[in-house]
Amino acid sequence: MITSTILLQAGGAGGGLMGFLPMILIIVVFYFFMIRPQMKKAKDHKKYIEELKVNDRVVTTAGIHGRIVEVSETTFLVDVGGGVKIRFDKSAISLDASKALNTASPKA
C-alpha cells in the first residue's frame, strides 16, 4: 500500500506537460480531420461562385437545374426552362452538383 502511494506521488511531479499531451493531440487531430477540410471546401465554393458567368449551367441546393441568365452582386437569375426565370442567392448554388452536371455532359 505504501509502495503504490509513493509511486503515484513520484509520477505526478513531472507530469505537467504530459497531462496536457492527450488533449493537445485531440485538438490537432480534430483540426486536421474536421476544421481544415471544411475551411478548404468553403474556400473552393466561394471561388466557384465568383467564377460563374452568364450561360453557365448550375444546380441549386434544392436540386433545380438551369442556366444563368444574369449575374448581380449577390444573386443569379436562372432560366429553368420554358421561359421561367428564378432569382437565386449566390449561396444557393451547389458546387458539387453543378460541377458534376458540367463534367457529365458538355455545354450545348
PAFIGU-84229 format. One line per field, with one value per residue (C-alpha): residue in one letter; z, y, x. Coordinates in Angstrom, 1 decimal, padded with zeros to 4 digits. Example, Ala and Ser with C-alpha at 12.3 -4.5 7.8 and 13.67 -1.06 7.14 Angstrom:
<recs>
res [A,S];
Z [007.8,007.1];
Y [-004.5,-001.1];
X [012.3,013.7];
</recs>
This chain:
<recs>
res [M,I,T,S,T,I,L,L,Q,A,G,G,A,G,G,G,L,M,G,F,L,P,M,I,L,I,I,V,V,F,Y,F,F,M,I,R,P,Q,M,K,K,A,K,D,H,K,K,Y,I,E,E,L,K,V,N,D,R,V,V,T,T,A,G,I,H,G,R,I,V,E,V,S,E,T,T,F,L,V,D,V,G,G,G,V,K,I,R,F,D,K,S,A,I,S,L,D,A,S,K,A,L,N,T,A,S,P,K,A];
Z [000.0,000.9,-002.2,-004.6,-002.9,-003.2,-006.9,-007.6,-005.9,-007.8,-011.2,-010.6,-010.1,-013.7,-015.4,-016.1,-019.9,-020.1,-018.6,-021.4,-024.2,-024.9,-025.1,-027.4,-029.7,-029.7,-030.8,-033.5,-034.9,-034.7,-036.7,-039.5,-039.9,-039.3,-039.4,-042.1,-044.8,-044.1,-044.5,-047.8,-049.1,-048.2,-049.9,-053.1,-053.1,-052.8,-055.6,-057.8,-057.2,-058.1,-061.4,-062.6,-065.6,-067.9,-069.8,-067.2,-066.2,-062.5,-059.9,-056.8,-053.3,-053.8,-056.9,-059.5,-062.8,-065.0,-067.0,-065.6,-067.5,-065.3,-062.6,-059.9,-056.8,-054.6,-056.8,-060.1,-062.4,-063.6,-066.6,-065.6,-069.0,-070.6,-070.3,-066.5,-064.7,-061.0,-058.9,-056.5,-053.9,-054.8,-051.8,-053.1,-055.9,-055.2,-056.0,-056.2,-058.2,-060.6,-061.3,-061.9,-064.3,-066.3,-066.5,-067.2,-070.3,-072.3,-072.8,-075.8];
Y [000.0,002.4,001.5,002.3,005.6,006.5,005.5,007.6,010.6,010.3,010.1,013.1,015.5,015.7,015.2,018.9,018.8,015.1,015.6,018.0,015.9,013.8,017.0,018.7,015.6,015.5,019.2,018.6,015.6,017.4,020.4,018.2,015.9,018.3,022.0,022.3,020.3,022.3,025.6,024.3,023.3,026.7,028.5,026.3,027.0,030.8,030.7,028.7,031.1,034.1,032.4,031.7,033.7,034.0,030.8,028.5,025.6,025.2,023.1,024.7,023.2,022.5,020.5,022.9,022.8,025.8,028.2,031.5,034.5,037.4,037.9,040.6,041.3,038.8,036.9,034.9,034.9,031.3,030.2,026.8,026.2,027.1,030.8,030.6,032.6,032.4,034.6,032.7,033.9,033.0,030.8,028.6,027.2,023.7,023.3,019.5,019.1,021.9,020.6,017.1,018.4,020.3,017.4,014.7,016.5,019.2,022.6,022.9];
X [000.0,002.8,004.8,001.9,001.3,005.0,005.0,001.9,003.3,006.6,004.9,002.8,005.7,006.9,003.6,002.7,003.1,002.4,-001.0,-002.0,-000.4,-003.6,-005.7,-003.3,-003.3,-007.1,-007.2,-004.6,-006.4,-009.7,-008.2,-006.7,-009.8,-012.6,-011.9,-009.3,-011.2,-014.3,-012.4,-011.0,-014.4,-015.9,-013.0,-013.5,-017.2,-016.7,-014.1,-016.5,-019.4,-017.2,-016.2,-019.7,-020.9,-023.8,-024.8,-023.1,-025.3,-025.9,-027.8,-029.1,-029.0,-032.7,-032.0,-033.2,-031.3,-030.9,-028.7,-027.5,-029.1,-028.0,-025.4,-025.7,-023.7,-025.5,-027.9,-028.2,-031.1,-031.5,-033.6,-035.1,-036.8,-040.0,-039.2,-039.3,-036.6,-036.0,-033.6,-031.4,-029.0,-025.4,-025.1,-027.9,-025.7,-024.4,-020.7,-020.6,-023.8,-023.0,-019.5,-020.9,-023.5,-020.9,-018.4,-021.1,-022.5,-020.7,-022.3,-024.6];
</recs>
